């Protein structure tokens, strides 16, 4: 299992940063390739842990669909999702910490489990690329959250 950890400080309050990660409308504005999440019919926004969804992403000019599940949800402190594909399972957890009144530290952790020997070898070979994507996405998230925050919640 490969783990990727990344931390950054965002100049916006914790509630504003959490919203940017928790809202599909906001995710579209900072996550490259994100198209949509389709939630199960019984989705409960107030208690989403365990609910399933389908996530559509555009990758390399193709639209791919992943099976998703919300694995943790404690606003504005934590949001965790699991994405499954035939080749891997990825658990991504966002943890938010209020640093100052208008500053948030975001700790991101992604655990990646490859499902076959070939997938494991490919994953190992491209691990540097995966880390580069995380850095790019987190930078986009930071930029979007800071632009969006105008000093008032």
Buried (B, 14 or more C-beta within 10 A) or exposed (E): EBEBEBEBEBBBBBBBBBBBBBEBEBBEBBBEEBBBBBBEEEBEEEEBEEBBBEBBBEEEEEEEEBBBBBBBBEEBBBBBBBBBEEEBBBBBBBBBBBEEEBBBBBBBBBBBBBBEEEBBEBBEEEEEEBBEEBEEBBEBBBEBBBEBBEEEE
